[in-house]
Amino acid sequence: MPSGRPIDLLIVEDDDGFREMAAEWMRRKGHRVTEAANAQEALKHCDRMHYQVAIFDMNMPGISGLELLQRIRSEGVDTEVIILTGQATVENAVEAMKRGACDYLTKPFPLGELEHRCRLAHDRWRLKKENRQLKAVIQQSRPTTVMIGESAVMREVNRLIERVGPTDKAVLIQGESGTGKELVARAIQQASTRADKPLVTINCAALPEPLVESELFGHEKGAFTGAASAKTGLFEVADGGTLFIDEIGELPTALQPKLLRVLEDGSLRRVGSHQERRVDVRIIAATNRDLAQEVADGKFREDLYYRINVMSLILPPLRERGEDVNLLIRNFLGPEWEIEENALAALRTYRWPGNMRQLINALERATILADDHLITLDDLPREVADGGGQSLAAPQHVGNTRLDAIERAHIIDVLRQEKGNKARAARSLGIHRRKLYRLLDRFEIEETSYR
């Protein structure tokens, strides 16, 4: 019975009887096997397909197994190679290892031993791949932010994450810009059976169109101008794990069939290569577009839409999350910060067209401008402070307007008394000089008003 993951295996052997017997044994064990009678055939196969493990006979007519090994190593093929020989010597073994073989077997041997060596070689190949993945993930890793919210809509989002996470199906996250689609993708990955594997991200809107294909699928050396070396694509980096494709609605039309093919059978080709590679990747996609309408308009492939939309999750905008805004503000600021009630009211009532991203930016700005860890209305961006005030009841708005006029007149009066000296005026007002500058900006007080 087959055990473990199947291996993509290439057997290169000029002895037809032994090659066919070994190939049949390996197929019965569940492996995907390609046969080649000589090195020339093997090179053609390697151009079309990527193999995790290869078995080379050392003594073949024409190009020997050692020469074949040297050839594929010089071309950067990351296949683990086992060398077979009927005439074992220490010198041959040492030479095979120097040229990059991972193992060496002397004929005759039991076929069970050959499969055991192939599995060891496959483990070695997988370990190397995981090391490459780890390096790539570390380079682009970001701190994980906990999802916060107790509103009914967020409880439903969390319920769907718990249900969707372990299914291993493709997920499409839809929502306005700034609603936290990448956070949800990370939460889904953490709830999945691939939680210990890489989560790799790409934003299709953040890259020029010509680079998207290279980023996703990789390229070979010389594939295009500037391709000075081969590059592993993000699908290969994410192999065994999860690939988060943000703003998938921006994916160039020409690349949509290529993405569809990976989703259908896990096969891909690097740019500039005819070699097939196989990956096992879960796709999580996100968009702020109406993809159903894009399909209707002929801008997005219908078959790809249904492939990525096996499970759908719609993120609510911040304006529909009620008291979650309070929780988000308190969580971001932490216990060492205080916020005046009118500033909190402005933050609560603002419509937040930029959603979470805009809220965080507003709070970051406020913490920079605030004095003594106290955030006031003046520390908020003008559109938030004004938008919040306009959302209050009418009598309060009128009252605030009157108070603003009184405060403006008082500041001008103090500045006149201090002959325009802002440092002395701030001390007389009992505020920090930075706050005085913000008030001057807010009330649009020009120097001509007090000189």
Secondary structure, 3 states (H helix, E strand, C coil): CCCCCCCEEEEECCCHHHHHHHHHHHHHCCCEEEEECCHHHHHHHHHHECCCEEEEECCCCCCCHHHHHHHHHHCCCCCEEEEEECCCCHHHHHHHHHCCCCEEEECCCCHHHHHHHHHHHHHHHHHHHHHHHHHHHHHHCCCCCCCCCCCHHHHHHHHHHHHHHHHCCCEEEECCCCCCHHHHHHHHHHCCCCCCCCEEEEEHHHCCHHHHHHHHHEECCCCCCCCCCCEECHHHHCCCCEEEEECHHHCCHHHHHHHHHHHHHCEECCECCCCEEECCCEEEEEECCCHHHHHHCCCCCHHHHHHHCCEEEECCCHHHCCCHHHHHHHHHHCCCCEECHHHHHHHHHCCCCCHHHHHHHHHHHHHHHCECCEECHHHCCHHHHHHHHHCCCHHHHHHHHHHHHHHHHHHHHHHHHCCCCHHHHHHHHCCCHHHHHHHHHHCCCCHHHCC
